[in-house]
Amino acid sequence: QDYYGKELQKSEDLKTNACTTSARPLPKAVKDALERVHEEVVARYYGCGLVIPECLSLCWILDLGSGSGRDCYLLSQLVGEQGHVTGIDMTEGQAEVAKKHIAYHMDKFGYRKPNVEFVHGYMEKLGDAGLADESYDIVISNCVINLAPDKSAVLREAFRVLKPGGEMYFSDIYASQRLSETVRRHRVLWGECLAGALYWRDLYSIAEEVGFSPPCLVTASPITIGNKELEGIVGDCRFVSATFRLFKVPGGTQAGPGQVIYKGRIMGHERELVFDANFTFKEGEVVDVDAEMAAILQSSRFAEEFLIRAGGANAAALQGCC
């Protein structure tokens, strides 16, 4: 709260480059939406990835650790006036910046009533903030879960508030090994998103324990710290910024390996849908998928966007993380 509420006033105040989004080209719709976001909101953004999944129209989205609200205001435009975005943040100063600009953005987007709300609270205790079971289609988070001491509690709560078939789509920092107590207690490294980074294999075990489908890696890029003193403390541990998608596949979903055909109807992804690092679906093309991907597509908001049939010649084997 102190680091993000008082010490950091803008993105440039960060001491490492962990919490900076890599400059990949943005889809046009996202780029246009970002240009309509208030400059103060953008200036106080500390994310490490782009957490804008596809197929968002009318969705209800929850942003864990929403900060100054940049991603919420982006998503507000993509879900449309009938969709809804809730941001929750534990830092009162950040939540206040976000709230202050609601009227500005609704006017800018031409919405009659706000489709965005900001709540002060903890992502490990969403119930305390009044967030009900099975109330969201998507939960996003941008470089924030590493700041929570109890990662299992965060994923458990995200799972609880997601509707069956819902998705958790999030960017975060991961470590190549479990971190020493010295690193984990370092104040600046914690605030800079490194000391709280999860050993990447632990994400897989926590997700399984909570009930999510195995994590699908979307993108990953190495992080360079760029600060000699902090590099010395970290030693030979390496860090990566990665975006994963986890799905709440309803119990009893019957799906074996199959073949799917993408219909090409998702706005901005008409030719192809890059779903994750293993699966890219081109419009009209038959793709073999494993049982897990078949279950995800069949039970989620993507079901209407695919023709799905059971069986397949070479159903893909599940790929591990990078």
C-alpha positions as CSV (number, residue, x, y, z in Angstrom):
1,Q,0.0,0.0,0.0
2,D,2.8,2.3,0.9
3,Y,4.9,1.5,-2.2
4,Y,2.0,1.9,-4.7
5,G,0.1,4.6,-2.8
6,K,2.9,7.0,-1.8
7,E,6.4,6.0,-3.2
8,L,5.3,5.5,-6.8
9,Q,3.5,8.4,-8.4
10,K,4.0,7.4,-12.0
11,S,5.4,4.5,-14.1
12,E,8.8,6.1,-14.3
13,D,9.3,5.8,-10.6
14,L,9.8,2.0,-10.8
15,K,13.3,0.8,-9.9
16,T,13.4,-2.2,-12.3
17,N,11.8,-3.0,-15.6
18,A,9.7,-5.9,-14.3
19,C,6.4,-4.0,-14.3
20,T,6.5,-2.7,-17.8
21,T,4.5,-4.1,-20.7
22,S,6.5,-5.3,-23.7
23,A,5.9,-3.1,-26.7
24,R,4.1,-5.7,-28.9
25,P,1.8,-4.3,-31.5
26,L,-1.7,-3.7,-30.1
27,P,-4.8,-4.8,-32.0
28,K,-6.5,-1.8,-33.5
29,A,-9.6,-1.9,-31.3
30,V,-7.4,-2.0,-28.2
31,K,-5.1,0.8,-29.5
32,D,-8.2,3.0,-30.2
33,A,-9.7,2.2,-26.8
34,L,-6.4,3.1,-25.0
35,E,-6.3,6.5,-26.6
36,R,-9.6,7.4,-25.0
37,V,-8.3,6.6,-21.4
38,H,-7.5,9.7,-19.2
39,E,-3.8,10.5,-19.1
40,E,-3.6,10.4,-15.2
41,V,-5.0,6.9,-15.3
42,V,-2.4,5.8,-17.9
43,A,0.5,7.6,-16.0
44,R,-0.1,5.5,-12.9
45,Y,-0.2,2.2,-14.7
46,Y,2.2,-0.6,-13.4
47,G,1.2,-3.7,-15.5
48,C,3.5,-6.2,-17.1
49,G,1.3,-7.6,-19.9
50,L,-1.7,-7.0,-22.0
51,V,-4.7,-8.7,-20.3
52,I,-7.3,-8.2,-23.0
53,P,-8.7,-11.6,-24.0
54,E,-11.0,-12.1,-27.0
55,C,-14.7,-12.4,-27.3
56,L,-15.7,-9.8,-24.7
57,S,-19.1,-8.4,-25.8
58,L,-21.6,-8.2,-22.9
59,C,-19.1,-10.0,-20.5
60,W,-18.9,-9.2,-16.7
61,I,-15.2,-8.8,-15.9
62,L,-13.4,-8.5,-12.5
63,D,-9.9,-6.9,-12.4
64,L,-7.9,-8.0,-9.4
65,G,-5.5,-5.2,-8.3
66,S,-7.0,-2.7,-10.8
67,G,-4.8,0.2,-9.6
68,S,-5.6,3.5,-11.3
69,G,-8.1,1.7,-13.6
70,R,-6.4,1.6,-17.0
71,D,-7.3,-1.9,-17.9
72,C,-10.9,-1.5,-16.5
73,Y,-11.5,1.6,-18.7
74,L,-10.0,-0.3,-21.7
75,L,-12.3,-3.3,-21.1
76,S,-15.3,-1.0,-20.4
77,Q,-15.2,-0.1,-24.1
78,L,-14.8,-3.7,-25.3
79,V,-17.6,-5.3,-23.2
80,G,-20.0,-2.5,-24.4
81,E,-22.5,-0.5,-22.4
82,Q,-24.5,-3.7,-21.4
83,G,-21.3,-5.4,-20.1
84,H,-19.8,-4.6,-16.8
85,V,-16.3,-4.2,-15.3
86,T,-15.4,-4.2,-11.5
87,G,-12.0,-3.2,-10.3
88,I,-10.7,-4.1,-6.8
89,D,-7.5,-2.7,-5.3
90,M,-6.1,-2.7,-1.7
91,T,-4.4,0.7,-2.2
92,E,-7.0,3.4,-1.4
93,G,-5.0,6.1,-3.3
94,Q,-5.0,4.1,-6.5
95,A,-8.7,3.2,-6.2
96,E,-9.5,7.0,-5.7
97,V,-7.7,7.9,-8.9
98,A,-9.7,5.3,-10.7
99,K,-13.1,6.4,-9.2
100,K,-12.4,10.1,-9.9
101,H,-12.5,9.6,-13.6
102,I,-15.7,7.4,-14.0
103,A,-17.8,10.3,-15.3
104,Y,-15.1,11.5,-17.7
105,H,-14.9,8.1,-19.3
106,M,-18.6,7.4,-19.5
107,D,-19.1,10.7,-21.2
108,K,-16.1,10.0,-23.6
109,F,-17.5,6.5,-24.4
110,G,-21.1,7.9,-24.9
111,Y,-22.6,5.6,-22.2
112,R,-25.8,6.7,-20.5
113,K,-24.9,4.9,-17.2
114,P,-21.6,3.7,-15.8
115,N,-20.6,0.1,-16.6
116,V,-17.5,0.4,-14.4
117,E,-17.2,0.3,-10.6
118,F,-14.1,0.4,-8.3
119,V,-14.0,-1.3,-4.9
120,H,-11.4,-1.0,-2.1
121,G,-10.5,-4.4,-0.8
122,Y,-8.3,-7.5,-1.0
123,M,-8.2,-10.0,-3.8
124,E,-7.6,-12.8,-1.2
125,K,-11.0,-11.9,0.4
126,L,-13.4,-10.9,-2.4
127,G,-16.4,-12.0,-0.2
128,D,-15.5,-9.2,2.2
129,A,-15.9,-6.7,-0.7
130,G,-19.4,-8.2,-1.5
131,L,-18.4,-10.2,-4.6
132,A,-20.8,-13.1,-5.0
133,D,-20.2,-16.7,-6.2
134,E,-20.4,-17.3,-9.9
135,S,-21.0,-13.6,-10.8
136,Y,-18.2,-13.0,-13.4
137,D,-17.5,-14.3,-16.9
138,I,-13.8,-13.4,-16.8
139,V,-11.3,-12.5,-14.0
140,I,-8.2,-10.6,-15.1
141,S,-5.1,-9.4,-13.3
142,N,-2.1,-7.5,-14.5
143,C,1.2,-8.1,-12.6
144,V,-0.5,-8.1,-9.2
145,I,-0.8,-11.6,-7.9
146,N,2.9,-11.7,-7.1
147,L,2.2,-8.9,-4.5
148,A,-0.2,-11.2,-2.6
149,P,1.5,-13.4,0.0
150,D,-1.1,-16.1,-0.4
151,K,-1.4,-17.0,-4.1
152,S,-3.7,-20.0,-3.4
153,A,-6.2,-17.8,-1.7
154,V,-6.3,-15.5,-4.8
155,L,-6.9,-18.3,-7.2
156,R,-9.5,-19.9,-4.9
157,E,-11.4,-16.6,-4.7
158,A,-11.1,-16.1,-8.5
159,F,-12.5,-19.6,-9.0
160,R,-15.4,-18.9,-6.6
161,V,-16.6,-15.7,-8.3
162,L,-16.3,-17.1,-11.9
163,K,-19.3,-18.6,-13.6
164,P,-19.0,-22.2,-14.8
165,G,-17.1,-22.0,-18.1
166,G,-15.5,-18.7,-16.9
167,E,-11.9,-17.7,-17.5
168,M,-9.1,-16.3,-15.5
169,Y,-6.8,-14.4,-17.9
170,F,-3.7,-12.9,-16.2
171,S,-0.2,-11.6,-16.6
172,D,2.3,-12.0,-13.8
173,I,6.0,-12.5,-13.0
174,Y,7.4,-16.1,-12.5
175,A,10.7,-17.3,-11.2
176,S,12.9,-20.1,-12.4
177,Q,13.2,-21.4,-8.9
178,R,11.7,-21.0,-5.4
179,L,13.1,-17.7,-3.9
180,S,15.1,-17.5,-0.7
181,E,13.8,-15.9,2.4
182,T,16.3,-13.0,1.9
183,V,14.9,-12.2,-1.5
184,R,11.3,-12.6,-0.3
185,R,11.8,-10.2,2.5
186,H,13.4,-7.5,0.4
187,R,11.1,-4.5,0.4
188,V,12.1,-2.9,-3.0
189,L,12.2,-6.3,-4.7
190,W,8.7,-7.0,-3.4
191,G,7.3,-3.7,-4.5
192,E,9.0,-4.2,-7.9
193,C,7.0,-7.5,-8.4
194,L,10.1,-9.8,-8.2
195,A,10.3,-11.0,-4.5
196,G,6.7,-12.3,-4.6
197,A,7.1,-14.1,-7.9
198,L,5.8,-17.7,-8.0
199,Y,8.1,-20.5,-9.1
200,W,6.4,-21.3,-12.4
201,R,5.7,-25.0,-11.7
202,D,3.8,-24.0,-8.5
203,L,1.2,-22.2,-10.6
204,Y,0.4,-25.6,-12.2
205,S,-0.1,-27.3,-8.9
206,I,-2.1,-24.5,-7.3
207,A,-4.4,-24.2,-10.4
208,E,-5.1,-28.0,-10.2
209,E,-5.7,-27.9,-6.4
210,V,-8.2,-25.0,-6.8
211,G,-10.1,-26.8,-9.6
212,F,-9.0,-24.9,-12.7
213,S,-8.0,-26.6,-16.0
214,P,-4.3,-26.8,-16.6
215,P,-2.8,-23.3,-17.3
216,C,-2.6,-22.4,-21.0
217,L,0.5,-20.3,-21.6
218,V,-0.3,-17.4,-24.0
219,T,3.0,-15.4,-24.1
220,A,6.2,-15.2,-22.1
221,S,9.2,-12.8,-22.2
222,P,12.3,-12.7,-20.1
223,I,12.8,-9.9,-17.6
224,T,16.1,-8.0,-17.1
225,I,16.4,-6.2,-13.8
226,G,18.7,-3.5,-15.0
227,N,19.9,-2.6,-11.4
228,K,23.3,-4.0,-10.3
229,E,22.6,-4.0,-6.6
230,L,19.3,-5.8,-7.0
231,E,20.8,-8.3,-9.4
232,G,23.4,-9.2,-6.8
233,I,20.6,-10.0,-4.2
234,V,18.6,-12.1,-6.7
235,G,21.7,-14.2,-7.7
236,D,21.2,-16.8,-10.5
237,C,17.4,-16.8,-10.4
238,R,15.8,-15.8,-13.7
239,F,12.4,-14.1,-14.1
240,V,9.9,-14.1,-16.8
241,S,6.7,-12.1,-17.5
242,A,4.0,-14.5,-18.7
243,T,0.3,-14.4,-19.5
244,F,-1.7,-17.5,-18.7
245,R,-5.4,-18.4,-19.2
246,L,-7.1,-20.8,-16.7
247,F,-10.7,-22.0,-17.2
248,K,-13.4,-23.2,-14.8
249,V,-14.5,-26.2,-16.7
250,P,-17.8,-27.4,-15.1
251,G,-17.6,-30.9,-13.5
252,G,-19.1,-33.5,-15.7
253,T,-18.1,-31.9,-19.0
254,Q,-17.6,-34.9,-21.3
255,A,-15.0,-34.2,-23.8
256,G,-12.4,-36.4,-25.4
257,P,-9.8,-35.5,-28.1
258,G,-11.6,-33.9,-31.0
259,Q,-11.5,-31.7,-34.0
260,V,-12.6,-28.0,-34.1
261,I,-13.2,-25.4,-36.8
262,Y,-13.1,-21.7,-35.9
263,K,-16.0,-19.8,-37.5
264,G,-14.0,-16.5,-37.8
265,R,-16.6,-14.3,-36.1
266,I,-14.7,-12.8,-33.2
267,M,-14.2,-9.1,-33.9
268,G,-10.5,-8.2,-34.6
269,H,-9.6,-11.9,-34.9
270,E,-11.6,-12.8,-38.0
271,R,-8.8,-14.5,-39.9
272,E,-7.2,-16.3,-37.0
273,L,-7.5,-16.7,-33.2
274,V,-4.2,-17.1,-31.4
275,F,-5.6,-18.9,-28.4
276,D,-2.3,-19.7,-26.6
277,A,1.3,-20.7,-27.4
278,N,0.1,-24.1,-28.6
279,F,-3.1,-23.4,-30.5
280,T,-3.8,-21.0,-33.3
281,F,-7.2,-21.4,-35.0
282,K,-7.4,-20.2,-38.6
283,E,-10.9,-19.5,-39.9
284,G,-12.4,-22.6,-41.5
285,E,-9.4,-24.8,-40.8
286,V,-9.8,-28.2,-39.1
287,V,-7.6,-28.4,-36.0
288,D,-7.0,-31.5,-33.8
289,V,-7.3,-30.7,-30.1
290,D,-6.6,-32.7,-26.9
291,A,-9.4,-33.5,-24.5
292,E,-8.6,-30.5,-22.2
293,M,-8.8,-27.9,-25.0
294,A,-12.0,-29.6,-26.3
295,A,-13.5,-29.2,-22.9
296,I,-12.5,-25.6,-22.6
297,L,-13.9,-24.6,-26.0
298,Q,-17.1,-26.6,-25.4
299,S,-17.9,-25.1,-21.9
300,S,-16.7,-21.5,-22.2
301,R,-17.9,-18.4,-24.0
302,F,-16.0,-19.7,-27.1
303,A,-18.5,-22.5,-27.6
304,E,-20.6,-20.5,-30.2
305,E,-17.4,-19.6,-32.1
306,F,-16.4,-23.1,-33.0
307,L,-17.8,-26.2,-34.7
308,I,-16.6,-29.0,-32.4
309,R,-16.7,-32.7,-33.2
310,A,-15.5,-35.7,-31.2
311,G,-12.5,-37.8,-32.3
312,G,-9.5,-36.8,-34.4
313,A,-6.6,-38.2,-36.2
314,N,-3.7,-36.7,-34.2
315,A,-5.1,-35.1,-31.1
316,A,-2.4,-32.8,-29.8
317,A,-0.5,-33.8,-26.7
318,L,-0.7,-31.3,-23.8
319,Q,2.3,-29.0,-24.0
320,G,4.2,-28.0,-20.9
321,C,5.3,-24.5,-20.0
322,C,8.4,-22.8,-21.6
